[in-house]
């Protein structure tokens, strides 16, 4: 089921109906993290992904 959902997301993204915002590499945290350093790294990865995608985000929101 999980792989089917990933396939669906890829299809919708390819069709231009959704925008997937995700870091380029694996996150340095697991499901639960209390380490402020790792949490900051995770935040920065998300922010970098958003900055790389900002033009597409603006188009989707227009």
BALOBA-1460 file (C-alpha; in Angstrom, 3 decimals):
// residues 62
<rec num="1" residu="x" x="0.000" y="0.000" z="0.000"/>
<rec num="2" residu="x" x="2.807" y="2.448" z="0.904"/>
<rec num="3" residu="x" x="4.547" y="1.947" z="-2.444"/>
<rec num="4" residu="x" x="1.238" y="2.441" z="-4.261"/>
<rec num="5" residu="x" x="0.804" y="5.755" z="-2.467"/>
<rec num="6" residu="x" x="4.321" y="6.836" z="-3.447"/>
<rec num="7" residu="x" x="3.562" y="5.916" z="-7.063"/>
<rec num="8" residu="x" x="0.373" y="7.979" z="-6.906"/>
<rec num="9" residu="x" x="2.263" y="10.989" z="-5.531"/>
<rec num="10" residu="x" x="4.877" y="10.707" z="-8.285"/>
<rec num="11" residu="x" x="2.144" y="10.531" z="-10.937"/>
<rec num="12" residu="x" x="0.312" y="13.554" z="-9.552"/>
<rec num="13" residu="x" x="3.549" y="15.532" z="-9.334"/>
<rec num="14" residu="x" x="4.468" y="14.603" z="-12.923"/>
<rec num="15" residu="x" x="0.993" y="15.728" z="-14.045"/>
<rec num="16" residu="x" x="1.499" y="19.076" z="-12.305"/>
<rec num="17" residu="x" x="-1.432" y="18.655" z="-9.913"/>
<rec num="18" residu="x" x="0.683" y="18.637" z="-6.742"/>
<rec num="19" residu="x" x="4.048" y="19.957" z="-5.627"/>
<rec num="20" residu="x" x="6.223" y="17.736" z="-3.484"/>
<rec num="21" residu="x" x="8.482" y="19.649" z="-1.146"/>
<rec num="22" residu="x" x="11.129" y="17.325" z="0.274"/>
<rec num="23" residu="x" x="14.823" y="17.429" z="1.195"/>
<rec num="24" residu="x" x="17.288" y="15.912" z="-1.260"/>
<rec num="25" residu="x" x="18.798" y="13.596" z="1.337"/>
<rec num="26" residu="x" x="17.677" y="11.475" z="4.271"/>
<rec num="27" residu="x" x="16.771" y="13.428" z="7.385"/>
<rec num="28" residu="x" x="19.185" y="13.133" z="10.330"/>
<rec num="29" residu="x" x="16.354" y="12.338" z="12.780"/>
<rec num="30" residu="x" x="13.982" y="9.447" z="13.394"/>
<rec num="31" residu="x" x="10.333" y="9.726" z="14.406"/>
<rec num="32" residu="x" x="11.149" y="11.260" z="17.793"/>
<rec num="33" residu="x" x="14.102" y="13.516" z="18.458"/>
<rec num="34" residu="x" x="15.012" y="15.715" z="21.402"/>
<rec num="35" residu="x" x="18.467" y="16.756" z="20.202"/>
<rec num="36" residu="x" x="18.328" y="20.473" z="19.353"/>
<rec num="37" residu="x" x="21.322" y="20.151" z="16.990"/>
<rec num="38" residu="x" x="19.666" y="17.420" z="14.925"/>
<rec num="39" residu="x" x="16.356" y="19.250" z="14.980"/>
<rec num="40" residu="x" x="18.086" y="22.384" z="13.637"/>
<rec num="41" residu="x" x="19.769" y="20.343" z="10.882"/>
<rec num="42" residu="x" x="16.388" y="18.920" z="9.912"/>
<rec num="43" residu="x" x="14.857" y="22.388" z="9.845"/>
<rec num="44" residu="x" x="17.690" y="23.673" z="7.638"/>
<rec num="45" residu="x" x="17.235" y="20.802" z="5.160"/>
<rec num="46" residu="x" x="13.543" y="21.651" z="4.872"/>
<rec num="47" residu="x" x="14.274" y="25.346" z="4.479"/>
<rec num="48" residu="x" x="16.830" y="24.649" z="1.743"/>
<rec num="49" residu="x" x="14.294" y="22.480" z="-0.094"/>
<rec num="50" residu="x" x="11.745" y="25.303" z="0.125"/>
<rec num="51" residu="x" x="14.248" y="27.884" z="-1.113"/>
<rec num="52" residu="x" x="15.103" y="25.707" z="-4.125"/>
<rec num="53" residu="x" x="11.414" y="25.289" z="-4.883"/>
<rec num="54" residu="x" x="10.111" y="28.790" z="-4.062"/>
<rec num="55" residu="x" x="9.299" y="29.738" z="-7.659"/>
<rec num="56" residu="x" x="7.213" y="26.594" z="-8.137"/>
<rec num="57" residu="x" x="5.493" y="27.219" z="-4.804"/>
<rec num="58" residu="x" x="4.552" y="30.741" z="-5.884"/>
<rec num="59" residu="x" x="3.144" y="29.442" z="-9.178"/>
<rec num="60" residu="x" x="1.033" y="26.822" z="-7.404"/>
<rec num="61" residu="x" x="-0.318" y="29.437" z="-4.992"/>
<rec num="62" residu="x" x="-1.218" y="31.972" z="-7.693"/>
